[in-house]
């Protein structure tokens, strides 16, 4: 890994009860960056960079964000132009709605829907394991120093369908290409788990930390 900057900005990982927080925190620490886990809305205000992880059901996650008072601080962070990273469910929550076990409204930050991998194609669902990325946007900040064909680790049954294809930063193939990462202004989000993706994932987290 490249040498880190001498002055670090404050990385905050949002704890709303549905994320593999310690693994993400340990990955940043391995790179030499301090990352704080925050479970109170006011703690997000001082974040220079905000990370929204997530595993589990969309319905429960969006409910916890709303009940915990996190929605407004997340929106304020995004509107400030400061870097934001969504991981797995943290990507899906950015969109208008999800059809996971019903229909549920998301944060509506990005236009689009979250849908299940289609049945009848001989696919195992959830999509679990290593898969290669195809970087669509050549200047995707998380991909700095990486090339298409690198493999990352996925665990998911649903994926995002952005209304604007221009925000798709990377795809992976599971019978058909699906959205593996998005990028819009200061918003970066990935469907896979960089904290479980060995050196490739560490490079992406370092790229985020160095923004």
Order of alpha helices (4+ residues) and beta strands (2+ residues): beta-alpha-beta-beta-alpha-alpha-beta-alpha-beta-beta-beta-beta-beta-beta-beta-beta-beta-beta-alpha
